[in-house]
Amino acid sequence: MKFYDPRNLSTLNAFIITGAYSLLFIISVGLLFPQPFTHFYTFLALFLSASLIFLISFSIFRYTLERFIYSKIRLIYKSIHSVKRDKKEKLFIKPDKNIIDKVQKEVENWEADKQGEIERLKQLEQYRRDFIGNVSHELKTPLFNVQGYVSTLLDGGLEDPAINREYLKRTEKSVERLIRIIEDLDEIAQLDSGQIGLTITRFDIVALVREMVEMLELKATKHQVTLSITDPGKVIPVEGDKDKIRQVLTNIIDNSIRYASGEEARTKIGFFDMDEYILTEITDNGIGIAQDDLPRVFERFYRTDRGRAATRKGKGLGLAIVKHIMEAHHQTVNVRSTIGVGTTFGFTLKKA
């Protein structure tokens, strides 16, 4: 029996009062009139009066308890439902014998939801701190370079033909890097807000990959990376924004070239039929990504410790842009990797 239930608690109290009354009735009648206990009407009077007292006490207790309990739980309900219900919708609490159980469950669910929300806010706050730190790190390097080159030129280097032109070229490269970072951040912000509309067309994904391989072949050769395509003569029509998918391919293939490893470094692009979709995978045999880092590779400016090596510089925004573009297409992008073995990035597009 749940004694915090108004009905059960009222019943218990009514039984106690009725029992006490019956005991006093028996003692009083027994002392004053010893013989009447043999009379039928005495027992009938006891039964009727005890029943009446039970009903009255039960009703009074239940009414008082319910008014007290509902006045208290109404405040709890208002607090909980203020974030769940429409403000125009009136709060109505129907009396119920299981109302305490329902309120308890409601409070537990509300607490769980709020706890989850607190954890999400903590994660977002940590992400915000990391993001600000990474932005500062990425902007500091080219800014300090520009400052150093300009200071050198102002201190007399401008008149020295051996360095003036070279330092101006380096300054230009650092400024271009700053511009690319800002442009990429702006593009991510627009993708986040849905301001960039997609132009969905029908195109051959294999032909687009061939185009990107030809464009990046010089860079791949410089890094001693072999680029190859599975079934390059195939025709696979898909639907999507061709320019945006070109950017996705560029970012992923460029990423695989930058993180190439060994004398026989290679990047292979393959295509797989997934019923209504085509899966495009870019696989390399580079340095790989640690399992702990995999969930975060699509975050802005996030790079692993290996990825921060001086010989493998990058803005850390390419994969974040890839994720946003694929989400705008309502498609998926994923990654799997093993340290020292290589990495595979894959994304899907709807068949045309």
N, C-alpha and C positions, 0 to 999 in steps of 0.2 A: 504494500500500500504506500503510495506517494503522499506523505503528509503535507507537502507544499501545495497539493491540489485543493482548492477551496472546498469542493464537495466532500472529499475525504476528511479534511480537517474539521469541517462543520459536523459531519456525522460522528466523528470521535468525540467532539465536545458535547454534542447532544446526548450521546450515550452516557457520558460521565454525569451530566446534569440530571438526566432521567434516572440513572442508577442511584445517584445520591438522594434524589427525591423519593424514589421507591423505598430505599432503606429507611429514610426518616419517616415515611408514611407507615411502614410496617412497625417500626419501633414505637412511634406515637400511638397508633391504634392498639398495638399489643399491650402497651402500658396502661392506657386509659380504658380500653374495652377488651379484656382478654378473650371473652367468648365470641365476639362478632367475626373472628377469622373463619369460623365455620360457616358463616353466612355467604351465600352466592353474591349478594349485592356488594359486599365489601370488596371482593376480588374484582367485580365489574367496575366499581368506582376507581380502584387502583389502576386497572388497565386503561380505562378511558382517560383519567387524569394524567397518567404517565405518557400515554400516546400524544395527548394534547401538548404537554410540556416538551416532548421530543420534537414534535413538528414546529412548535414556536421557536424553541432554542436553535433548531437546525436552520430555520428560515432566517432568524436574526443573524446568526453567525455567518451563514453563507452570504447574505446580502452585504454585511459589513466587510467581510474579507474580500469579496469580489470588487466592491467599490474601492477598497484600499489598493488591492493588487492592480486593477485596471488603471487606476489613477497613476500608479508608478510605472507600469509597463508601457503606458501610452507615451511617456517621455522617451523611453528606449526605442519604441517603434518610430517615433517622429525623427529621432536622430539617425536611425538606420535607413528609413525610407526616404529621408530628405535627399539622399544621393542616388536613390534607385527609382523613385517615382516622379511622375510629372507633377510640377508644383500646382497645377490646376486640379489634379486628381485629389479628391478628399480622402483623408485617412479614416478608415473605418475598421474598428476592431470588434469582431463578433465574439461574444462570450462563448467559451468552449471549455469543456472539462479538461482538455489537454493543452490549454493556452500556455501554461508555464513551459511545457515541453517544447511547444512551437517557438516560443520566444527564446528559449535557451538555444535551440537549434539555429534560429535566425541570428542570434548574437555570435555563435560559434562560426557560422558561415561568413558573417560580416567581418569578424576578427581575422579569419583566414584570408579573405579578400584583401583586407587592409595590410596584412602582413606581407602578402605577395606584392602589393603595390609599393610598400616601403622598400622591399628588396629590389624591385625594378628601378625605383628612384635612386637607390644607392648605386646600382649598376650604371644608370645614366649619368650620375654625378662623377663616377670614376671615369666613364667614357669621355665626359666633358673635360676633365682634368688632363687625361691622356691626349685628347685632341688638341687642346690649347698648347700643351707642351710640345707636341709634334709639329704643329704649325709654326711655333716659335723656332724650333730646331731647323725646319726646312727653310724658313725665310731668313734666318740669321746668317747662314753660310753665304748665299749670294750677296746679301746686303753688306756683310763684312768684306767680301771680296771687292765689291764696287767701291766701298770706302777706302780700302787699302790702295787700289789702283789709282783712284782720283787723288788721294793724298800724295802718292808718289809722283804723279804728274805735276801737281801744284808745287811740290818741293823742288822742282827743277827738271823732273823727268820729261816734261813737255818739250823742252828744248833739246833733249838727247834723242837723236834719230834712231839710236840703237834700241830704245825701249818704248818711245811714245806711241808708235803705231801698234806695237804688240800689246801694250797695256790697254789701249783703246779697244782693241779686238776682244780682249779678255773681259773688259767692262761690258761690252755689248752682249757677250754670251751670258754673263751673270744677269743682266737686265732681262734678256730673253727668257732666262729660266724663271725669273720672278713673274714675268708676264704669263708664262705657261701655267705656273702654279695658280695664279689668280683666275685665269680663264677656266682651269679645271674645277676649281672651287665654285666658281660661278655656275658652271654647267651642272655640277652635282646639286647645287642649291635649286636650280631650275627644274632638274629632274625630280628632286624631292617634292617640290610644290606642284608638279605637273604642268609647269608653264611651257615646257617644250613638247609640242605635239609630234606624234609619229606619222610619217608618211608611209603607209603600208602598201607595198607593191609585191608583185610576183617576180622572183629572180632565181637564178641558178647558184646555189650555195657553193658548188664545186668550182664554178668559174670565178666566183668572188675570191675564194681561197687561192686559186692560181694567181690571180691578180696581186693579192697581198704577199704571196711567196716571192713573186718577181720583184715587188717593190722593196722587200726586206732582204733580198738575196745578197746585196752588197754588204750590208751590216752583218749578216750571218757569216759571210766569207771572212770578214775582218776578225770575227770572233772564233773562226774555225768551227763553225756549226753547219751541219748539213740539214737542209730543209727538204722534206719529201711529203708527197700526198698519196694516200691510198686511192687507187682507181682515179687518176687525174682526168681521164677522158669521159667519166660518167657525167650524166646530167641529172641533177636532183633539184627540182623546183620547190621553193619554200615561200612562205609569206613573212614579210617583216619590213622594217625600215632599212633599206640597203645601206645607206650612209652610216647609220648607227651600228649595224652589224659589222660593217667594215672597221669601225672604230673598236668594236669588241675584239675582232680578230687581230687587229694591229697591236692592241694592248697586251693580249695574251701571248702572241708569238714573240713580240718584242721582249716580254718578260722572260720567256723561255730562253731567248738568246743571251740576255744579260746574265742569267744564272746558269749558263752552260758550264760543264766541268769535264776535263779530260781531253785527250787527243781525238777521240772518236765521238765528240759531242754531236747529238742529232736531235731534231725536232720533227715529229711525224704527225700529220693531220689526217684523221680518218672520219668516216661517216657511218652511222648505224641507223637502221630502220626501226622505229619505235611505234608501230601502228600508225597513229595519227600524227606523229611527230618525227623529226629527223634530229638525231643526236650528233653533234659535231664535237670531236675530242682532239685536243692538242696535247701530245705526249712528248716529254723530253727525258733524257737520262742525266739530268743535272744534279745539283747538290741535294735536292729534296727539301722538304719542309717537315719540321718536327710535328708530331701529333698534337702537342699542346698548342701549337701555333695555327693549326688548320682552321679552327672555328673563327679566327680573327683576320685571316688573310684579305677579306673583302672590306675591312675597316679602312677608313681614310687615314693615310699616313702610316698605317701599321706595317712594320717590316720586322722580320726576325733578326736576331743578332748577326747571323751570317749575312743576311740581306743588307746589313749596314756596313759591310766591308767597303773600303774606299774604292776598290776596283769595280764595285757594282752599284754605282750611284743611281738613284731614281727618286721621283717625287713621292712615291707611295700612294698615288691617287688612281693609277691605271685600273687596278682591280676593283676599286670602289665604284668607278664609273661603269665598268663592265656589269657589276651587280645591279646598279640602278637602271641601266639600259634594258637588261633582261627582265627586270621586274616591271618596267614600263610596257614590255611586250607580253606580260603575264606568262612568262616562261621561266625556266629554272637554269641556274648555273651552279656547278659543284666542282669540288676539287678533292683529289686523293693523292697521297704522296708518301714516300718512304725515304728517309735520310740515306744518301749515298746511292740510291737507286734511280730516283727521278720523280717527276710530278705529272699528273694528268688533269687538265681542266676540260670540262665538258659543258655545253649549253644546248638547249633544245629550241627548235623552231617548228611551227606548224607546217605540215605539208601543203603545197599549193595544188 
